[in-house]
Amino acid sequence: MDSEILQKCIKAGKIAAQVRRETAARLEKPGASFLESLDFAEGRILKLGGQIAWAQMALNDVAAHFCPEEDDTQVSQEGDLIKVDIGVHIDGYIADNAMAVEVATKEYTDLIKAAQNALKSAIKLVRPGCQLWELGEAQYSEAEALGFTTVKNLSGHTITPYTVHGGVSIPAFNNKDKTELQEGWQVAIEPFVTNGQGMIREKGKATVFMVEAEKGVRSLYAKKILEQVKPQQGLPFTTRWLTRKLGKGSAVLGLRELQQSGIIHAYPPLAEVSGGMVSQFEHSMVVKDKPVVYTRHEEDGW
């Protein structure tokens, strides 16, 4: 990785870390609007000089893939466990990071700590030649040490330009994968730790989408959606971006056509199968003998 690309990663990471912490600080207070908080996150990314890859959150047993719609009235409530997942890019070079906060309680202190420990333990092993199973074992062991488990069917991943998951998955348990990390890889390590069974499934209405194919479309609604999300260059977009520009009816019809045509793919919320609470922490880094963890904030400690 040349120095110019590394500097873009570092710039994206600094913005992503700041927005992650600012958004989490809003949401951990009772009564915080989900809609206003995610609008805030997107606005801050742009104001700080980044480009929006995504701004998502997840509540309680949901691990990932939730964005509020424009008429969403949900607010944070005492006892909630909220995950904040922020992605920022500079010319396609992505910083992906996440953290969990609990709202006005200390009920999930150990669950949060377990996910932090899992991430820290894995990062300590990152170097060229480290095998993927080692990273998984490190995460699982830390979760187990505090009485929890990791989610087995969610994983970390490599990152490539304008691509969230770059093709190599980083497990959160020992899956025996002997693939070795390579010098210069961008990777995101993101342990999801739960007091449930450790598996997730799709649950609820999708509000997160990605363009995954290029084909002709018939309706004006579908064409307008593709025009609007073209700047994302394949990165995620969310429903309220469309409804605010096109209106709800037009957006719904266009999304339906694009999904039926296989042009876009929907990503519904991912919930723990037994209803277990889920905690998550994540950093992005460049693989070196001493990894460059470019999404770490000075207040993180993990």
Secondary structure, DSSP 8 states (H G I E B T S, - for coil): --HHHHHHHHHHHHHHHHHHHHHHHHHTSTT-BHHHHHHHHHHHHHHTT-EEEEEEEEETTEEE-B---TT---B--TT-EEEEEEEEEETTEEEEEEEEEESS--TTHHHHHHHHHHHHHHHTT-STT-BHHHHHHHHHHHHHHTT-EE-TT--EEE-BTTBSS-S-EE-SS------B--TT-EEEE--EEESS-S-EEE-S---EEEE-------SHHHHHHHHHHGGGTTS-EEHHHHHHHH-HHHHHHHHHHHHHTTSEEE---EEETT---EEE-BEEEE-SSS-EETT--TTT--
